[in-house]
Amino acid sequence: MIIMPAETPLLSIKVWIMASLVLLGVLLGSCVTTTTGGFNVEASNEEALDNYIQLAVAYFDTDDMPNARRNLANALEIDDRNYEAYNVLALIFQREGDQELALENFRRSIRLDRKNSRARNNYAALLFAMGDYETAFDEIETVTEDTMYEGRAVAFENLGRSALRLGRVSDAEAAFQRALQLNGNLYVSSVELALLLAQREDWQGARPAFQRYLATTDFYGIPHTPRALLAGITIEGQLQNQELVNDFTRILTTLYPESPEYAALQQRLSDAN
């Protein structure tokens, strides 16, 4: 990992990054040279492989696809069965809009390491984006079983979102609750759980979930979505918190007058009159 000095001017940062990348390139070149005198060439290749993949990820994060590809090609020359390399390659194809190639490389990465939760999670996210909610649900459910996966809380949240698309309400509710057990700051899980509880008129359960959503979004300065605003209007309205209802109605009307949630609110008001 390249560590950048704090409070460096923008031009200096660019120069520093380029110099660091050149230096890393030199180091990588030295890693893969054959040596004599008892040095472990295999260990040197393994280090070079890791460095090439890390560089590919760094270039990917800066949207420099040509250099990301070049470093992945170098990595695959060392080990053409490296599952992490195929995961990153799949992400590149996905960003470039080559969805089928992305799917193919995610699958290859998973075949090479069935316990590769990172690639499986990325694969499930792409399937969800493409509308294949059933397969996405199955894949992300496998990810949630990996207790050592660092993104497990978000995986449960995505499991809940997939379950909602499939109409599996009880599965969705259980997934959102599990996500919040692992990470109480997941505001999407909070608002979705609040909505599910509101649908079965469990207002005393819905309000704490929604209050958790409010606490998280207020703390991090996250703007409200139309879905969250309508949820707040519904839940807080049932509990006679008219001040918050008025605030949320004003935001929804001002910022999202073209949204389905605004149309739903207008229909609700019309039906009430």
LOFITI-157735 format. One record per residue: residue in one letter; x, y, z of N, C-alpha, C in turn. Coordinates in steps of 0.001 Angstrom, whole numbers, plus 500000, padded with zeros to 6 digits. Layout:
AXYZXYZXYZ/...
end
This chain:
M500849498805500000500000500000500000500884501245500000/I500543502240499164501288503494499115500670504464500099/I501483504993501035500976505937502039501370507341501628/M500391508226501493500622509568500994500797510542502152/P501779511428502085501949512422503156500709513284503303/A500392513674504529499197514485504786499403515906504304/E498290516548503874498238517962503504499285518310502439/T499417517432501433500324517696500323499569518409499221/P500116519487498623499428520168497523499116519191496398/L498049519492495624497569518575494595498650518241493584/L499395519239493087500427518977492091501502518074492669/S501878518344493927502900517523494558502416516095494727/I501135515938495046500575514589495195500720513817493897/K500396514466492771500477513774491479501904513354491180/V502844514283491412504251513965491156504706512837492057/W504277512904493344504688511898494315504138510523493944/I502848510499493506502252509217493122502992508618491936/M503294509447490916503991508928489736505364508405490114/A506057509135490993507383508675491411507280507362492166/S506253507238492998506077506011493763505785504828492862/L504937505072491829504606503993490900505825503551490100/V506650504535489688507889504182488974508784503345489866/L508903503763491139509740503020492071509195501612492270/L507860501483492396507278500162492546507530499295491323/G507485499941490143507767499201488923509170498639488922/V510113499453489390511499498985489475511607497825490455/L510940497973491600510983496910492603510365495629492076/L509245495781491348508600494598490795509491493909489779/G510175494724488977511091494140487998512162493320488673/S512639493800489810513693493074490513513153491829491190/C511839491805491494511273490654492195511289489397491333/V511099489544490034510897488368489204512163487924488497/T513279488577488749514522488139488117515044486901488807/T515652486010488016516226484795488575517516485147489281/T517697484615490479518874484931491265519652483672491585/T520867483857492032521688482729492452522137482968493872/G522764481963494446523299482135495786522300481821496868/G521278480967496569520382480495497613519109481281497787/F518851482303496955517597483060497075516424482210496600/N515256482398497250514065481617496927513293482308495814/V513457481811494588512794482429493431511288482296493529/E510823481159494081509387480939494213508755481992495131/A509418482272496239508920483297497154508940484666496504/S509974484918495684510068486194494980508910486350494002/N508566485284493298507441485324492366506121485563493098/E505962484946494258504740485133495030504595486587495473/E505694487182495889505663488592496288505334489477495088/A505947489167493946505670489947492743504208489825492337/L503662488617492460502257488381492132501352489263492986/D501601489273494281500798490105495184500923491588494827/N502144492008494511502366493418494172501663493814492883/Y501717492939491892501027493231490630499524493383490849/I498937492513491673497492492581491926497149493854492704/Q497966494203493690497722495429494447497816496658493548/L498791496641492638498903497762491691497694497813490757/A497237496650490326496059496602489448494852497213490160/V494678496866491437493565497426492220493710498942492363/A494934499395492617495173500834492756494843501577491469/Y495262501035490332494947501658489045493443501606488762/F492804500491489132491352500361488958490631501448489749/D491080501668490986490443502668491844490582504082491291/T491621504332490477491800505646489854491270505674488424/D490536504604488049489902504502486735490921504440485595/D492109503923485871493145503741484854493130502274484430/M492200501941483529492013500551483146493205499959482380/P493854500711481470494996500117480754496097499642481684/N496460500458482676497513500043483595497040498954484544/A495749498956484890495210497866485705495324496549484940/R494967496577483670495063495369482841496512494908482700/R497406495851482501498827495489482311499359494760483530/N499026495254484706499511494597485915498837493243486140/L497579493125485759496922491823485863497539490817484891/A497879491287483697498536490404482738499861489893483299/N500603490779483959501864490371484582501608489349485689/A500551489582486475500222488647487550499866487274486997/L499075487258485931498627485983485368499741485255484630/E500761485971484212501934485307483652502647484486484726/I502617484976485946503240484259487061502352483096487503/D501043483352487594500102482315488052498769482526487349/D498498481708486339497261481884485564496058481236486237/R496225480804487480495114480252488257494893481054489546/N495293482295489525495134483133490711493720483721490750/Y492959483349491757491551483739491812491365485238492024/E492275485890492768492137487322492998492316488109491706/A493225487655490862493451488341489584492191488310488728/Y491515487167488699490290487068487895489149487879488506/N489127488022489827488128488870490468488303490319490023/V489552490802490038489812492187489626489533492355488132/L489904491346487336489636491419485896488131491509485640/A487348490765486411485890490820486274485362492217486596/L485925492846487624485511494203487979485822495192486862/I486947494990486207487310495856485076486289495700483951/F485983494456483603484987494211482546483634494814482933/Q483264494685484202481986495239484651481962496755484491/R483036497416484899483086498873484790483041499309483330/E483624498520482454483652498860481030482374498464480299/G481444497831481016480159497487480408480107496131479750/D481162495327479884481177493975479308480659492998480355/Q479344492983480536478750492243481638478983490737481547/E478853490169480345479025488729480211480456488310480528/L481424489100480081482821488800480400483073488957481900/A482410489919482509482540490086483957481995488862484678/L480809488401484275480223487199484886481149486001484728/E481681485847483513482569484710483223483790484712484139/N484381485889484366485583485958485188485282485862486680/F484126486349487100483729486118488494483568484613488736/R482914483935487798482716482485487948484051481746487967/R484976482179487130486296481552487102487004481749488435/S486922482953488980487539483235490275486950482338491360/I485628482177491345484958481352492360485305479879492178/R485406479413490922485781478014490682487181477716491233/L488074478689491112489443478493491581489536478509493109/D488569479157493769488531479170495235487081479289495664/R486483478171496026485064478137496380484770478978497629/K485787479268498445485599480067499648485909481544499413/N485982481938498163486339483309497797485113484216497948/S484849484648499164483636485434499443483653486784498755/R484831487388498595484898488703497964484416488619496519/A484913487640495770484487487497494378483017487097494297/R482597486218495186481194485774495173480256486945495484/N480659487812496411479857488987496729479763489929495528/N480898490150494852480897490999493661480037490393492550/Y480123489078492420479313488353491429477826488536491724/A477453488382493002476050488543493393475562489962493134/A476417490953493391476031492352493164475747492600491685/L476569492011490821476335492176489382475052491474488962/L474815490280489470473578489560489161472357490370489593/F472448490985490779471344491820491278471110492989490331/A472201493642489919472082494795489017471474494394487678/M471697493147487266471177492653485992469755492092486132/G469230492065487375467862491606487585467712490131487856/D468828489407488016468753487976488321468747487828489844/Y467620488140490454467539488209491905467627486823492557/E467103485817491901467124484463492462468554483964492626/T469346484075491553470735483621491641471531484513492582/A471258485812492542471945486731493450471679486339494898/F470420486000495210470068485588496568470867484359496978/D470926483356496105471642482120496438473124482377496676/E473724483208495823475158483491495957475457484291497219/I474649485300497490474912486140498653474604485393499944/E473682484443499892473409483613501070474647482795501429/T475349482302500428476597481582500670477635482497501310/V477691483754500849478640484718501409478360484949502900/T477090485050503264476748485328504669477152484193505600/E477387483009505051477798481868505872479283481917506228/D480019482805505583481447482955505858481622483917507036/T481811483372508219481869484202509424483130485055509497/M484134484756508669485373485521508679485389486625507619/Y484361486696506786484332487693505714484083489080506291/E484959490026505941484888491354506548483640492131506126/G483040491757505019481841492460504548480558491716504851/R480574490905505882479418490040506154478152490835506476/A478267491915507223477083492712507572476395493245506319/V477182493798505402476615494323504153476060493181503303/A476690492013503395476174490855502660474764490507503135/F474535490557504442473179490314504958472212491383504461/E472667492635504404471817493702503876471439493418502427/N472423493004501626472145492679500222471259491448500092/L471408490524501035470515489359501044469078489813501268/G468898490753502186467560491290502431466990492001501217/R467823492762500529467358493476499336466958492498498237/S467737491415498089467398490396497093466090489701497465/A465930489396498760464707488743499216463484489617498951/L463618490931499142462508491842498859462096491763497396/R463079491738496504462767491666495073462063490364494711/L462291489336495512461667488035495261460354487874496017/G459973488904496792458742488826497563458844487944498789/R460043487647499231460264486779500398460418487663501635/V459281488122502128459254489169503150459893488710504454/S459571487513504907460120487044506181461632486871506090/D462129486379504942463569486250504740464239487624504744/A463579488596504119464130489948504073464224490539505474/E463154490398506246463149490950507608464257490319508446/A464396488998508361465442488313509134466833488769508707/A467022488974507409468331489395506899468683490801507370/F467725491716507325467989493092507774468275493132509275/Q467559492332510042467817492282511479469217491751511756/R469632490734510991470972490161511183472041491172510780/A471787491902509710472743492923509269472962493963510356/L471871494376511001471967495400512036472591494866513318/Q472468493561513546473182492961514679474687493074514478/L475112492908513241476544492939512938477066494367512790/N476212495273512311476624496669512134475395497562512249/G475262498200513392474089499033513645474019500300512832/N475071500613512059475089501843511250474599501643509822/L474092500471509512473623500223508140472232500851507979/Y472224502076507475470976502835507431469960502261506443/V470445501609505372469502500982504437468747499858505140/S469476499035505888468819497960506638467820498530507642/S468179499636508282467292500245509280465975500695508658/V466065501400507538464832501918506939464014500798506302/E464673499805505723463934498700505119463248497861506191/L463925497648507308463297496916508409462110497708508946/A462272499026509079461169499868509544459964499753508614/L460215499743507319459120499632506346458418498280506446/L459202497218506612458602495880506717457736495774507970/L458209496329509071457424496301510305456173497167510173/A456309498274509461455151499149509245454091498459508391/Q454521497660507437453572496960506567452660496026507344/R453187495465508428452305494629509250451806495372510489/E451893496705510404451347497607511407451937497393512793/D453197497003512814453932496920514083454618498268514284/W453835499258514674454348500623514759455359500783515886/Q455177500048516973456120500142518092457473499521517738/G457476498577516806458738498015516314459330498853515201/A458456499431514385458916500206513235459613501486513657/R459098502122514718459666503418515083461115503326515565/P461501502383516450462914502289516835463843502037515644/A463368501223514688464177500963513492464351502245512689/F463275503021512585463378504266511829464208505299512582/Q464097505325513893464906506255514690466398505920514559/R466708504633514440468100504227514217468570504742512860/Y467690504649511862468006505195510543468309506688510647/L467455507423511359467645508870511490468954509204512194/A469267508460513244470497508727513994471727508537513116/T471712507484512293472869507205511433473004508241510329/T471906508560509663471979509515508553472302510921509053/D471799511282510220472131512589510791473610512665511143/F474135511612511736475537511606512164476482511707510968/Y476178510983509905477062510957508735476674511974507661/G475615512723507883475199513734506912474703513141505609/I474003512021505691473511511328504502472127511859504138/P471923512287502899470608512821502516469544511727502481/H468318512116502757467215511163502759466792510834501327/T466498509570501092465940509150499812464426509340499852/P463767509397498692462303509485498699461664508317499455/R462245507128499329461706505949500023461754506137501542/A462873506656502024463015506887503469462076507996503944/L461905509023503129461008510124503506459566509646503640/L459130508830502684457767508315502748457611507378503940/A458668506594504214458635505725505397458457506560506663/G459206507671506752459098508531507919457728509161508051/I457170509597506938455831510207506955454806509185507450/T454946507948506978453995506897507354454119506527508827/I455345506240509258455559505744510625455311506839511655/E455909508001511430455759509085512397454334509627512397/G453662509534511262452262509954511210451381509080512082/Q451638507787512085450874506862512921451089507144514403/L452264507680514731452595507934516133452435509413516502/Q451722510147515646451327511538515920452511512499516077/N453603512224515380454744513145515401454610514076514194/Q453702515044514320453343515866513170454483516766512699/E455338517181513603456443518054513210457373517353512220/L457718516107512513458586515360511605457863515031510304/V456586514723510398455793514466509192455810515688508276/N455625516867508848455631518103508048457001518343507410/D458063518100508184459414518292507643459666517361506471/F459322516087506640459578515108505588458692515362504360/T457469515807504605456574516116503484457135517282502676/R457643518284503354458228519435502668459458519026501835/I460322518186502399461512517741501661461113516918500441/L460177515992500630459737515139499522459106515975498414/T458298516957498804457619517809497821458604518705497090/T459597519214497802460549520160497216461594519480496342/L462142518379496848463278517751496163462893516630495202/Y461778515976495469461457514777494669460020514804494138/P459602515893493486458205515959493024457883514980491889/E458924514422491248458694513470490157458800512021490616/S459038511801491888459277510443492382457971509667492576/P458030508334492468456843507512492761456360507704494198/E457302507974495111456922508170496511456077509432496688/Y456412510476495943455606511705496013454208511437495457/A454137510685494360452837510343493777452005509516494762/A452681508594495461451981507778496455451443508627497601/L452235509609498009451801510513499083450594511328498641/Q450631511828497429449503512613496922448248511764496832/Q448415510502496415447255509612496340446681509343497732/R447593509185498690447180508945500068446400510136500615/L446891511340500353446203512550500812444848512722500140/S444797512354498842443547512465498100442495511487498648/D442967510265498971442046509246499499441512509644500877/A442338510388501625441943510776502981440900511877502985/N440801512633501876439860513769501809438481513328501300/
end
